[in-house]
């Protein structure tokens, strides 16, 4: 059944080519996304029961364990919710003549290729194929970033392609060194399988492996949005259609971080401690938070502000994973899930705001709580959530990150992170306050939602981040603990 995760998106591409009506394209999207979500649920059950899911007839190329299934579940859940939201969003775009049915077909075909590439990256044991899959996400999503076909979106798409392609090329160098570290240890057929590399990690060539990790972090870190390789991200996330922005921030960044985590475990087992990898990841993570704090204070575009917030949170995740203690790893994985859900809700909300006001500039938005009576409050609560206020889930995972930092005897790092997050909170509050309570030019604007199914989706996400901020189900907690054990080299 796991192979459905590979087959369904490719089948959807073929079906989209013969679909003649917009309603049919929407129906295919919902059916495929729901099927992927259900299959991911079965895969999760299999992993929780047996520890991993693999197929011997594929020479164990298809392989899912607790770590990969967590991110797979995030991908499929967010993809399904985004597809539901996108129906109303895209219908509104068609209604206003911004896209036609042919372009709608192209949108869905690119989205299925994007989904296939992300799922492939999470379900293969071969790091070389994972590298190909991450590169494929760049090619598919670049056309989605430039989908509006205006100067700003095309510039963002080209910037995205160039910077991420350079990053992927650097990653390839790292993977070559990773292979060289295992030449005398592992048979050529299994040389790039991360599970085989992990089992033989202590026998790999340590100097070459250290070199490989540095290239891999810089390369995949470019795709994950870590500073200073982040420069593509604000443009791409702000110019893409809002459902695509939600997927880029909510799931794509996690896929690149997943690849870094896999290599991190191998290196740490080989060296015997985590000091080398910790310095690198903590450095990139802290720099990412500093960068976000600086630029959030000066943002005039609300989608770009959300994009810089993604850089901040990927930095927190990198820092938590880099600490490499049981608590910090648990906190990092939990924060990965919480950020994905919250940021998806915010980008979907921004799509409703953009279609209602037809403006990206914060200065042109006012009276949001009156004009969009559902989206406005959700967007306000989402900003509070992403800033780390209780009782939302990000507050819980950030507190766990802080505790893990002080527990690891890094008080200055903890104090610095707390101060930076306080600056970011103040920046978001100061920058976004007027859009909710100002009157501006909204007197003649008719109040009301333009995407009711989308509002329901955002409401579901809001409920989830409130509930998980208060209570984490035992099954989910067990899955995180199992993934934590894998990362620690167990």
Protein Blocks (a to p, Z undefined) as FASTA:
>chain_A
ZZmmmmmmmmmmmmmmmpcbfklmmmmmmmmmmmmmmmmmmmmmmmmmnopacdfkloom
accdfklmmmmmmmmmmmmmmmmmmmmmmmmmmmnopacfklmmmmmmmmmmmmmmmmmm
mmccbfklmmmmmmmmmmmmmmmmmmnopaklmmmmmmmmmmmmmmmmmmmmmmmmmmmm
mmmmpcfklmmgmklmmmmmmmpcfklmmmmmmmmmmmmmmmnopafklmmmmmmmmmpc
fklmmmmmmmmmmmmmmmmmmmmmmmmmmnopaklmmmmmmmmmmmmmmmmmmmmmmccb
fklmmmmmmmmmmmmmmmmmmnopaklmmmmmmmmmmmmmmmmmmmmmmmmmmmmnopab
fklgghklmmmmmlmmmmmmmmmmmnopafbfklmmmmmmmmmmmmnopaklmmmmmmmm
mmmmmmmmmmmmmmmmmnklmlmpccddfblklmmmmmmmmmmmmmmmmoccfklmmmmm
mmmmmmnoZZ
